[in-house]
Amino acid sequence: MRIPSFALLVLTLGLAAAPGQASIVDVAQSGFGFTPQNVTIQVGDTVRWNWSSFAHTVTEGTDGLINGNEAWTSPLDVLNPQFSFTFTPAFVAANPRPGGVYDYFCSPHFLAGMRGTVTVNSDPGLGFCFGDGSATACPCANSSAPGAGAGCLNSLGTGGKLAGSGSASVSNDTVVLSGTAMPNSSALYFQGTAQQAAGLGAVFGDGLRCAAGSVIRLGTKTNVSGGSTYPVVGDLAVSVKGACTAGVTRHYQVWYRNAAAFCTASTFNLSNGYTLVWQA
């Protein structure tokens, strides 16, 4: 059975729940400490510190001093009971830290150990709709390993995996979408405005359809050594090809050919889904 045209894919992709948004992570000031002391976020997320007693600061750095070298600082006291800071793609690119770990402290209580960290995941997006049984069941019990972050298994015994790197900023878009663990065949990278079945996906071919809504075809690549990327030299940036503007959330997936006799009568499979929140 030959792969249906992309037009058919567009027709069969249904609308799902509204796209997600960047997260706000709350950190409480509790006595002379921050709770939780260490948080991990994605690029574009906001950390919000909440005051409860005494006078404190939230100051980036490790030296305990407010001397103008810090990436941010703010009082946290009765007059300033809340401080929020958004780790935008532009900020992260301009202020890189080893491992994406941003240390911060309270200046008055630095020696008392009032410190914390914010770890910013360098992956600009978030995977969803995995073929490991955590979403809709794969069509032939061809589930990938739990935690693999991939789609349903293909004839190679691996699940196609889609991940990203770079900055999801429409003014400085360096996003690269990378598909791996697929047969050496054609692979279509596409974008949707919604997640199918609220992110759980729906059976399609040998895998799950994850990206839905209004669909834009980014480009078709040929996998080499089981993988491919979009964009490559000569391609439009993801945000340009996808007509993305600041503040929108878009969902991505790779639809690839798998001609070997495997699972259903279809000769195609799909990667997991991947979500990006585009910033200015």
VENWOQUI-V176265 format. One record per run of one state. SS is the DSSP state (H for helix, E for strand, - for the rest). FROM is the first residue (numbers start at 0). TO is the last residue. If there is no record, write none. Layout:
ss=SS from=FROM to=TO
ss=SS from=FROM to=TO
This chain:
ss=- from=0 to=4
ss=H from=5 to=11
ss=- from=12 to=15
ss=E from=16 to=16
ss=- from=17 to=22
ss=E from=23 to=29
ss=- from=30 to=31
ss=E from=32 to=34
ss=- from=35 to=36
ss=E from=37 to=41
ss=- from=42 to=44
ss=E from=45 to=49
ss=- from=50 to=54
ss=E from=55 to=59
ss=- from=60 to=71
ss=E from=72 to=75
ss=- from=76 to=80
ss=E from=81 to=85
ss=- from=86 to=87
ss=H from=88 to=93
ss=- from=94 to=96
ss=H from=97 to=99
ss=E from=100 to=104
ss=- from=105 to=113
ss=E from=114 to=120
ss=- from=121 to=123
ss=E from=124 to=127
ss=- from=128 to=151
ss=E from=152 to=152
ss=- from=153 to=157
ss=E from=158 to=158
ss=- from=159 to=159
ss=E from=160 to=164
ss=- from=165 to=167
ss=E from=168 to=168
ss=- from=169 to=174
ss=E from=175 to=179
ss=- from=180 to=184
ss=E from=185 to=191
ss=- from=192 to=192
ss=E from=193 to=194
ss=H from=195 to=198
ss=- from=199 to=200
ss=E from=201 to=203
ss=- from=204 to=205
ss=E from=206 to=208
ss=- from=209 to=209
ss=E from=210 to=211
ss=- from=212 to=214
ss=E from=215 to=221
ss=- from=222 to=222
ss=E from=223 to=223
ss=- from=224 to=225
ss=E from=226 to=229
ss=- from=230 to=236
ss=H from=237 to=240
ss=- from=241 to=247
ss=E from=248 to=256
ss=- from=257 to=266
ss=E from=267 to=269
ss=- from=270 to=271
ss=E from=272 to=276
ss=- from=277 to=277
ss=E from=278 to=278
ss=- from=279 to=279
